[in-house]
Amino acid sequence: MRTHQDQIVDQFTQQAVPFSAAPGIRDQASLRLLVESSELTERDTVLDVACGPGLVVRAFAGAASQVTGIDVTPAMIARAREVVLGLSNVTLDTGDVNALPYRDREFDVVVSRYAFHHFQDPRTVLGQMKRVCRPGGRVVICDLIASEDSNKAAAFHELEMFRDPSHARSLRIGELQSLYRAHDLEPELVALYRLEFELEGLIARSFPSDGDRDGLRGRYLAGLEDDALGLHLTRVGTEIHGYYDVAILRAKV
């Protein structure tokens, strides 16, 4: 029987290169914002949870003492090795983020970007992030957030499950805050920003389970006029653009 982790590995094996090349994912301003939001110092050690293609690892490596990235998908780690090539203060591991293979209190900053909506048990992952973070360190989550409009959130969830079967659920800001508080952490909402996309580029790097990209396109177009998906879709010349709402939260351990 195929597990959710199998779906993650399948999806991100296919997405490893196109995901890492997506303009919004590579955007330097948002990467700088994430590093700044972590209150990083040059003495800090950093763990990037579900590090994907290593873009966050590379961004932190320029300002931290040591950066470790971990991801369950070997193809993503292989891509990350290419992205961080030449950096001497980086370690990359393949492993399960539900049971991080690190000592308690090992890192000063523990961060995860664009990954929590793939976790079936995000509370457990956040608990692991807290466990490996030193007292006085920071636990930082950056992720897509669901609309406060329940109809839009439900429509977006249905679409994402079709577009990417490894999707679990995007959380509202209040739900992310509740995850922190469940582990006796007090979260601060540090920043909100837009993760912009152009529709055809997004579809090209999507791998729906049935391979029906035309059907996927139709689902986006059906929500164009009334923003039924909460993705702020709009026509720009012959293209369709939109954006995900993204939040960065931080808590001190």
Backbone as numpy.savetxt, mean C-alpha at the origin, in Angstrom:
# Nx Ny Nz CAx CAy CAz Cx Cy Cz
-6.74 -26.24 -2.07 -7.57 -25.04 -2.07 -6.70 -23.79 -2.07
-6.98 -22.87 -2.96 -6.20 -21.65 -3.07 -6.51 -20.70 -1.91
-5.47 -20.16 -1.33 -5.62 -19.24 -0.22 -5.55 -17.80 -0.72
-5.89 -16.87 0.17 -5.78 -15.45 -0.17 -4.32 -15.09 -0.45
-3.41 -15.68 0.30 -1.99 -15.41 0.06 -1.57 -15.89 -1.32
-2.12 -17.02 -1.78 -1.85 -17.48 -3.14 -2.29 -16.43 -4.16
-3.45 -15.82 -3.92 -3.95 -14.79 -4.84 -3.05 -13.57 -4.85
-2.54 -13.20 -3.68 -1.61 -12.07 -3.60 -0.35 -12.37 -4.43
0.20 -13.56 -4.24 1.42 -13.92 -4.97 1.16 -13.95 -6.48
0.02 -14.52 -6.88 -0.32 -14.57 -8.30 -0.45 -13.18 -8.89
-1.21 -12.32 -8.22 -1.45 -10.97 -8.74 -0.15 -10.17 -8.82
0.63 -10.19 -7.76 1.78 -9.30 -7.73 2.99 -9.88 -8.43
2.95 -11.17 -8.76 3.94 -11.69 -9.70 3.71 -11.05 -11.07
2.45 -10.95 -11.47 2.12 -10.31 -12.74 2.34 -8.80 -12.69
2.08 -8.20 -11.54 2.12 -6.74 -11.43 3.50 -6.18 -11.10
4.47 -7.03 -10.80 5.74 -6.55 -10.24 6.34 -5.41 -11.05
6.49 -5.58 -12.35 7.09 -4.53 -13.16 6.11 -3.40 -13.47
4.90 -3.69 -13.98 3.98 -2.58 -14.29 3.60 -1.75 -13.06
3.42 -2.38 -11.91 3.10 -1.64 -10.70 4.23 -0.69 -10.34
5.46 -1.17 -10.42 6.60 -0.34 -10.03 6.83 0.81 -11.00
6.29 0.69 -12.22 6.47 1.74 -13.23 5.31 2.73 -13.28
4.24 2.48 -12.51 3.07 3.35 -12.55 3.43 4.75 -12.05
3.03 5.80 -12.75 3.41 7.16 -12.34 3.04 7.50 -10.90
1.82 7.15 -10.50 1.40 7.48 -9.13 2.20 6.73 -8.08
2.57 5.51 -8.37 3.33 4.70 -7.42 4.76 5.23 -7.28
5.32 5.74 -8.37 6.69 6.25 -8.38 6.78 7.71 -7.94
5.65 8.37 -7.79 5.63 9.81 -7.53 6.55 10.20 -6.37
7.51 11.05 -6.67 8.53 11.40 -5.67 7.98 12.27 -4.54
7.02 13.13 -4.85 6.47 14.00 -3.81 5.77 13.18 -2.73
5.00 12.18 -3.14 4.29 11.36 -2.15 5.26 10.48 -1.36
6.34 10.03 -2.01 7.36 9.26 -1.28 8.07 10.14 -0.25
8.39 11.37 -0.63 9.01 12.29 0.34 8.07 12.58 1.50
6.79 12.74 1.19 5.81 13.00 2.25 5.77 11.84 3.24
5.84 10.62 2.74 5.82 9.46 3.62 7.05 9.44 4.53
8.22 9.69 3.95 9.45 9.73 4.75 9.35 10.83 5.81
8.91 12.00 5.41 8.77 13.11 6.36 7.76 12.79 7.45
6.69 12.10 7.09 5.65 11.78 8.06 6.12 10.79 9.12
7.17 10.06 8.83 7.70 9.09 9.79 8.61 9.72 10.82
8.91 11.01 10.67 9.83 11.73 11.56 11.19 11.04 11.62
11.66 10.64 10.45 12.89 9.86 10.31 14.11 10.68 10.71
15.08 10.01 11.37 16.40 10.58 11.61 17.44 9.68 10.95
18.63 10.19 10.77 19.68 9.43 10.08 20.16 8.22 10.89
19.81 8.17 12.17 20.22 7.04 13.02 19.20 5.90 12.98
18.03 6.15 12.39 16.93 5.20 12.49 17.11 3.97 11.60
16.61 2.85 12.10 16.43 1.65 11.29 14.96 1.54 10.94
14.68 1.08 9.72 13.33 1.10 9.17 12.96 -0.28 8.66
11.71 -0.67 8.88 11.14 -1.86 8.26 9.97 -1.45 7.40
10.00 -1.85 6.13 8.88 -1.63 5.20 8.12 -2.94 5.05
6.88 -2.96 5.53 6.05 -4.17 5.56 5.24 -4.26 4.27
5.34 -5.40 3.59 4.75 -5.57 2.25 5.37 -4.54 1.31
6.68 -4.63 1.16 7.47 -3.58 0.50 7.30 -3.52 -1.00
6.69 -4.56 -1.60 6.47 -4.51 -3.04 7.76 -4.33 -3.81
7.78 -3.41 -4.79 8.93 -3.27 -5.68 10.08 -2.42 -5.13
10.04 -2.08 -3.85 11.19 -1.44 -3.23 11.28 0.06 -3.35
10.24 0.71 -3.86 10.30 2.17 -4.02 10.33 2.89 -2.67
9.56 2.40 -1.71 9.56 2.99 -0.38 10.89 2.70 0.31
11.39 1.49 0.17 12.70 1.14 0.73 13.76 2.10 0.21
13.77 2.32 -1.09 14.77 3.23 -1.67 14.61 4.64 -1.14
13.38 5.11 -1.00 13.15 6.46 -0.50 13.67 6.63 0.93
13.44 5.63 1.77 13.92 5.71 3.16 15.42 5.51 3.25
15.98 4.71 2.34 17.41 4.40 2.42 18.28 5.64 2.25
17.75 6.65 1.58 18.52 7.87 1.39 18.68 8.70 2.65
17.91 8.37 3.70 17.95 9.20 4.90 18.06 8.41 6.20
18.02 7.08 6.12 18.04 6.24 7.32 19.37 5.50 7.45
19.60 4.94 8.63 20.80 4.14 8.85 20.73 2.80 8.13
19.59 2.11 8.27 19.41 0.79 7.67 17.93 0.61 7.36
17.61 0.00 6.21 16.23 -0.24 5.81 16.08 -1.70 5.41
15.05 -2.33 5.95 14.70 -3.70 5.60 13.33 -3.71 4.95
13.18 -4.44 3.87 11.88 -4.62 3.23 11.50 -6.08 3.24
10.22 -6.36 3.47 9.74 -7.74 3.43 8.46 -7.81 2.62
8.34 -8.85 1.81 7.15 -9.05 0.98 6.98 -10.55 0.74
5.73 -10.97 0.60 5.44 -12.39 0.41 5.67 -12.86 -1.02
5.75 -11.92 -1.97 5.84 -12.28 -3.38 7.29 -12.25 -3.86
7.86 -13.40 -4.20 9.26 -13.41 -4.64 9.54 -12.50 -5.83
8.58 -12.39 -6.77 8.81 -11.53 -7.93 8.91 -10.06 -7.53
8.17 -9.67 -6.49 8.29 -8.29 -6.01 9.65 -8.06 -5.37
10.13 -9.02 -4.61 11.46 -8.87 -4.01 12.53 -8.84 -5.09
12.36 -9.64 -6.13 13.31 -9.61 -7.25 13.32 -8.24 -7.90
12.14 -7.66 -8.09 12.05 -6.32 -8.67 12.67 -5.29 -7.72
12.42 -5.44 -6.43 12.98 -4.52 -5.45 14.51 -4.55 -5.46
15.08 -5.73 -5.67 16.55 -5.80 -5.74 17.09 -4.98 -6.90
16.35 -4.92 -7.99 16.75 -4.08 -9.11 16.62 -2.60 -8.76
15.53 -2.26 -8.07 15.26 -0.86 -7.74 16.28 -0.29 -6.76
16.75 -1.12 -5.81 17.68 -0.62 -4.78 19.13 -0.99 -5.09
19.39 -1.44 -6.30 20.74 -1.86 -6.67 21.76 -0.77 -6.35
22.82 -1.15 -5.67 23.88 -0.21 -5.33 23.77 0.40 -3.95
22.64 0.20 -3.27 22.47 0.73 -1.92 23.00 -0.28 -0.91
23.91 0.15 -0.06 24.57 -0.75 0.88 23.83 -0.90 2.20
22.82 -0.06 2.45 22.13 -0.08 3.74 20.73 -0.68 3.63
20.54 -1.62 2.70 19.23 -2.22 2.45 19.32 -3.73 2.55
18.31 -4.32 3.22 18.13 -5.77 3.26 16.72 -6.08 2.77
16.57 -7.10 1.93 15.27 -7.49 1.41 15.00 -8.96 1.74
13.81 -9.22 2.29 13.44 -10.56 2.70 12.10 -10.96 2.08
11.98 -12.24 1.78 10.69 -12.80 1.39 10.07 -13.44 2.63
8.84 -13.06 2.97 8.23 -13.62 4.17 6.81 -13.15 4.38
6.18 -13.73 5.39 4.78 -13.51 5.71 4.67 -12.36 6.70
3.95 -11.30 6.33 3.82 -10.13 7.21 2.88 -10.39 8.38
2.13 -11.49 8.35 1.28 -11.85 9.48 2.09 -12.42 10.64
3.32 -12.77 10.40 4.22 -13.30 11.44 5.63 -12.84 11.09
5.92 -11.58 11.33 7.19 -10.99 10.90 8.38 -11.71 11.54
9.36 -12.10 10.74 10.49 -12.89 11.24 11.60 -12.04 11.86
11.22 -11.11 12.73 12.18 -10.19 13.33 11.99 -10.18 14.85
13.02 -9.74 15.54 12.97 -9.68 17.00 12.03 -8.57 17.47
11.54 -8.71 18.66 10.78 -7.64 19.29 11.65 -6.38 19.37
11.04 -5.23 19.14 11.70 -3.93 19.35 12.96 -3.76 18.51
12.91 -4.22 17.25 14.12 -4.22 16.42 14.28 -2.95 15.58
13.17 -2.23 15.29 13.22 -1.12 14.34 12.70 0.17 14.97
13.23 1.29 14.46 12.76 2.60 14.93 11.50 3.05 14.21
11.39 2.72 12.94 10.22 3.07 12.13 9.74 1.81 11.43
8.45 1.53 11.55 7.83 0.41 10.84 6.71 0.98 10.00
6.80 0.80 8.69 5.93 1.49 7.75 5.32 0.49 6.78
4.14 0.82 6.27 3.52 0.02 5.22 2.75 0.97 4.30
3.00 0.86 2.99 2.33 1.74 2.01 1.53 0.93 1.00
0.27 1.32 0.80 -0.61 0.75 -0.23 -0.75 -0.76 -0.08
-0.79 -1.25 1.14 -0.84 -2.70 1.35 -1.98 -3.15 2.25
-2.42 -2.31 3.18 -3.38 -2.78 4.18 -4.70 -3.22 3.55
-5.05 -2.68 2.38 -6.30 -3.12 1.75 -6.18 -4.52 1.15
-4.99 -5.11 1.20 -4.80 -6.49 0.74 -4.80 -7.48 1.91
-4.80 -7.01 3.14 -4.68 -7.90 4.30 -6.05 -8.36 4.76
-6.22 -9.67 4.87 -7.48 -10.19 5.40 -7.59 -9.96 6.90
-6.46 -9.87 7.57 -6.45 -9.64 9.02 -5.53 -8.47 9.34
-5.95 -7.25 9.00 -5.06 -6.10 9.20 -4.71 -5.85 10.66
-5.61 -6.25 11.56 -5.31 -6.06 12.99 -4.07 -6.86 13.39
-3.96 -8.09 12.91 -2.80 -8.91 13.22 -1.53 -8.30 12.65
-1.60 -7.80 11.42 -0.41 -7.20 10.81 0.04 -5.98 11.60
-0.91 -5.15 12.00 -0.53 -3.97 12.78 0.06 -4.38 14.13
-0.47 -5.44 14.72 0.10 -5.94 15.96 1.54 -6.39 15.79
1.84 -7.02 14.66 3.21 -7.41 14.36 4.10 -6.19 14.15
3.57 -5.18 13.50 4.33 -3.95 13.29 4.69 -3.30 14.62
3.73 -3.27 15.54 4.00 -2.70 16.87 5.04 -3.54 17.60
4.92 -4.87 17.50 5.84 -5.76 18.23 7.30 -5.51 17.87
7.57 -5.28 16.59 8.97 -5.15 16.15 9.45 -3.70 16.21
8.62 -2.80 16.71 8.98 -1.37 16.80 9.47 -1.05 18.21
10.55 -0.32 18.30 11.13 0.05 19.58 10.27 1.07 20.31
10.31 1.08 21.63 9.64 2.15 22.38 10.15 3.52 21.94
9.22 4.40 21.66 9.58 5.71 21.13 9.64 5.73 19.61
9.54 4.55 18.98 9.52 4.46 17.53 8.15 4.78 16.97
8.04 4.77 15.64 6.80 5.15 14.99 6.30 4.03 14.10
4.99 3.80 14.17 4.30 2.86 13.29 3.47 3.68 12.32
3.75 3.53 11.03 3.16 4.40 10.01 2.43 3.56 8.97
1.17 3.90 8.72 0.39 3.26 7.66 0.00 4.32 6.64
0.23 4.01 5.38 -0.20 4.84 4.27 -1.03 3.94 3.36
-2.31 4.29 3.17 -3.14 3.41 2.35 -4.29 4.16 1.74
-4.87 3.52 0.70 -6.11 4.01 0.11 -7.21 3.94 1.16
-8.10 4.91 1.16 -9.18 4.90 2.15 -10.52 4.83 1.44
-11.43 4.12 2.07 -12.78 3.96 1.53 -13.59 5.22 1.77
-14.57 5.45 0.91 -15.46 6.59 1.05 -16.30 6.47 2.32
-16.62 7.61 2.90 -17.54 7.63 4.03 -18.97 7.36 3.58
-19.22 7.48 2.28 -20.52 7.14 1.70 -20.58 5.62 1.55
-21.47 4.95 2.27 -21.48 3.50 2.28 -21.78 2.90 0.91
-22.60 3.57 0.11 -22.91 3.06 -1.24 -21.68 3.13 -2.14
-20.96 4.25 -2.07 -19.74 4.38 -2.86 -18.67 3.39 -2.40
-18.57 3.21 -1.09 -17.58 2.27 -0.56 -17.88 0.85 -1.03
-19.16 0.48 -1.03 -19.55 -0.86 -1.46 -19.30 -1.07 -2.95
-19.61 -0.05 -3.75 -19.39 -0.15 -5.20 -17.90 -0.23 -5.52
-17.10 0.56 -4.80 -15.66 0.53 -4.99 -15.10 -0.84 -4.61
-15.58 -1.41 -3.51 -15.11 -2.72 -3.08 -15.41 -3.79 -4.13
-16.61 -3.76 -4.66 -17.00 -4.74 -5.68 -16.10 -4.61 -6.91
-15.84 -3.37 -7.31 -14.98 -3.13 -8.46 -13.57 -3.66 -8.21
-13.01 -3.33 -7.05 -11.64 -3.74 -6.74 -11.51 -5.26 -6.65
-12.51 -5.92 -6.13 -12.47 -7.38 -6.08 -12.44 -7.98 -7.48
-13.13 -7.31 -8.42 -13.10 -7.77 -9.81 -11.77 -7.44 -10.47
-11.27 -6.24 -10.24 -10.02 -5.79 -10.87 -8.81 -6.55 -10.35
-8.80 -6.83 -9.05 -7.64 -7.44 -8.41 -8.13 -8.41 -7.33
-8.17 -9.70 -7.63 -8.69 -10.67 -6.66 -7.91 -10.75 -5.36
-6.73 -10.13 -5.28 -5.99 -10.13 -4.02 -6.44 -9.01 -3.09
-7.34 -8.15 -3.57 -7.91 -7.09 -2.73 -8.69 -7.73 -1.59
-8.59 -7.16 -0.40 -9.40 -7.61 0.73 -10.49 -6.57 1.01
-10.11 -5.41 1.56 -11.07 -4.33 1.74 -10.33 -3.05 2.10
-10.68 -1.96 1.43 -10.16 -0.65 1.83 -10.94 -0.18 3.04
-10.23 0.40 3.98 -10.83 0.81 5.25 -11.06 2.32 5.26
-12.05 2.74 6.01 -12.25 4.16 6.28 -11.19 4.62 7.28
-10.99 5.93 7.34 -10.00 6.48 8.28 -10.30 6.03 9.70
-11.56 6.08 10.08 -11.93 5.68 11.44 -11.62 4.23 11.72
-11.73 3.38 10.71 -11.41 1.96 10.89 -9.91 1.76 11.06
-9.11 2.50 10.29 -7.66 2.44 10.47 -7.26 2.92 11.87
-7.89 3.99 12.31 -7.61 4.48 13.65 -7.98 3.46 14.71
-9.07 2.74 14.51 -9.50 1.71 15.46 -8.49 0.57 15.53
-7.86 0.23 14.40 -6.83 -0.80 14.41 -5.68 -0.41 15.34
-5.26 0.83 15.25 -4.20 1.31 16.14 -4.64 1.20 17.59
-5.82 1.69 17.87 -6.29 1.73 19.27 -6.48 0.34 19.84
-6.75 -0.63 18.98 -6.86 -2.02 19.45 -5.54 -2.53 20.00
-4.44 -1.87 19.63 -3.11 -2.23 20.12 -2.54 -1.15 21.04
-3.44 -0.37 21.65 -3.05 0.67 22.61 -2.10 1.69 22.01
-2.33 2.01 20.76 -1.59 3.07 20.08 -2.56 4.21 19.76
-2.09 5.43 19.89 -2.95 6.58 19.58 -2.52 7.16 18.24
-3.32 6.95 17.21 -2.90 7.39 15.86 -3.13 8.87 15.62
-2.23 9.43 14.86 -2.36 10.81 14.37 -2.55 10.76 12.87
-3.57 11.44 12.38 -3.77 11.56 10.94 -2.80 12.64 10.45
-1.73 12.22 9.80 -0.65 13.14 9.45 -0.92 13.85 8.14
-1.48 13.14 7.16 -1.65 13.74 5.83 -2.72 13.01 5.05
-3.33 13.75 4.13 -4.24 13.21 3.13 -3.74 13.67 1.77
-3.78 12.79 0.79 -3.40 13.22 -0.55 -4.10 12.35 -1.60
-3.89 12.70 -2.86 -4.53 12.01 -3.97 -3.52 11.12 -4.70
-3.89 9.86 -4.90 -3.12 8.97 -5.76 -3.82 8.95 -7.11
-3.27 9.71 -8.05 -3.95 9.92 -9.33 -3.65 8.80 -10.32
-4.59 8.56 -11.22 -4.39 7.56 -12.26 -5.11 7.98 -13.53
-4.62 7.45 -14.64 -5.29 7.55 -15.94 -5.86 6.17 -16.21
-7.14 6.11 -16.61 -7.86 4.84 -16.61 -7.21 3.78 -17.48
-6.82 4.10 -18.70 -6.26 3.06 -19.57 -4.94 2.52 -19.02
-4.16 3.39 -18.39 -2.93 2.91 -17.76 -3.22 1.97 -16.60
-4.24 2.31 -15.81 -4.63 1.46 -14.69 -5.11 0.10 -15.19
-5.93 0.10 -16.22 -6.45 -1.16 -16.76 -5.32 -2.02 -17.32
-4.35 -1.38 -17.97 -3.24 -2.13 -18.58 -2.42 -2.89 -17.54
-2.36 -2.37 -16.31 -1.59 -3.05 -15.27 -2.50 -3.79 -14.27
-3.73 -4.07 -14.70 -4.67 -4.85 -13.89 -4.85 -6.23 -14.50
-5.08 -7.21 -13.65 -5.21 -8.59 -14.10 -6.44 -9.23 -13.46
-7.64 -8.83 -13.95 -8.86 -9.43 -13.40 -8.85 -10.94 -13.59
-9.52 -11.64 -12.67 -9.42 -13.10 -12.65 -9.89 -13.74 -13.94
-10.88 -13.11 -14.60 -11.36 -13.69 -15.86 -10.70 -13.08 -17.09
-9.74 -12.17 -16.87 -9.03 -11.55 -17.97 -9.84 -10.55 -18.77
-11.04 -10.21 -18.31 -11.95 -9.35 -19.08 -11.68 -7.88 -18.80
-10.70 -7.33 -19.49 -10.38 -5.91 -19.30 -11.45 -5.01 -19.91
-12.11 -5.46 -20.96 -13.21 -4.66 -21.53 -14.35 -4.54 -20.51
-14.65 -5.65 -19.84 -15.67 -5.60 -18.80 -15.25 -4.71 -17.65
-13.97 -4.74 -17.31 -13.45 -3.88 -16.25 -13.62 -2.41 -16.63
-13.25 -2.09 -17.85 -13.40 -0.71 -18.33 -14.86 -0.26 -18.23
-15.76 -1.13 -18.61 -17.19 -0.81 -18.56 -17.66 -0.49 -17.16
-17.11 -1.16 -16.17 -17.49 -0.89 -14.78 -17.06 0.51 -14.34
-15.88 0.92 -14.79 -15.45 2.28 -14.47 -16.34 3.30 -15.18
-16.60 3.08 -16.45 -17.39 4.04 -17.22 -18.80 4.17 -16.68
-19.34 3.09 -16.13 -20.69 3.15 -15.57 -20.77 4.06 -14.35
-19.64 4.29 -13.69 -19.63 5.16 -12.51 -19.06 6.53 -12.78
-18.93 6.88 -14.08 -18.26 8.13 -14.44 -19.10 9.36 -14.11
-20.37 9.35 -14.47 -21.16 10.58 -14.41 -21.55 10.99 -12.99
-21.83 10.00 -12.13 -22.32 10.34 -10.79 -21.33 10.01 -9.68
-20.08 9.73 -10.04 -19.04 9.37 -9.07 -19.51 8.24 -8.15
-20.17 7.25 -8.73 -20.73 6.15 -7.94 -19.66 5.32 -7.25
-18.42 5.39 -7.75 -17.33 4.59 -7.19 -16.49 5.36 -6.18
-16.72 6.66 -6.06 -15.91 7.47 -5.17 -14.50 7.67 -5.65
-14.28 7.55 -6.97 -12.94 7.66 -7.54 -12.72 8.98 -8.30
-13.71 9.87 -8.22 -13.55 11.22 -8.77 -13.17 11.19 -10.25
-13.81 10.30 -11.01 -13.50 10.15 -12.43 -13.96 11.35 -13.23
-13.13 11.76 -14.18 -13.48 12.89 -15.03 -12.81 12.72 -16.39
-13.40 13.30 -17.41 -12.81 13.25 -18.75 -11.81 14.39 -18.91
-10.65 14.05 -19.43 -9.61 15.02 -19.73 -9.24 14.80 -21.19
-9.84 15.56 -22.08 -9.66 15.32 -23.51 -10.24 13.96 -23.86
-9.41 13.11 -24.45 -9.86 11.76 -24.82 -9.60 10.75 -23.71
-9.05 11.18 -22.60 -8.70 10.27 -21.51 -9.68 10.42 -20.35
-9.65 9.43 -19.47 -10.41 9.48 -18.23 -9.42 9.40 -17.07
-9.49 10.38 -16.20 -8.60 10.45 -15.05 -9.42 10.32 -13.77
-8.75 9.90 -12.72 -9.38 9.81 -11.42 -8.31 9.76 -10.35
-8.75 9.60 -9.11 -7.77 9.45 -8.04 -8.37 8.71 -6.85
-7.47 7.98 -6.17 -7.80 7.37 -4.89 -7.49 8.38 -3.79
-8.31 8.40 -2.76 -7.98 9.16 -1.56 -7.04 8.33 -0.70
-5.96 8.94 -0.23 -4.94 8.25 0.55 -4.73 8.97 1.88
-4.55 8.20 2.93 -4.27 8.74 4.26 -2.95 8.19 4.78
-2.23 9.03 5.51 -1.04 8.60 6.25 -1.34 8.77 7.74
-1.22 7.68 8.49 -1.41 7.72 9.93 -0.12 7.30 10.62
0.12 7.87 11.79 1.34 7.59 12.54 1.00 7.50 14.03
1.66 6.57 14.69 1.55 6.49 16.14 2.91 6.19 16.74
3.16 6.77 17.91 4.41 6.50 18.62 4.18 5.33 19.57
5.13 4.42 19.59 5.03 3.23 20.43 5.46 3.57 21.87
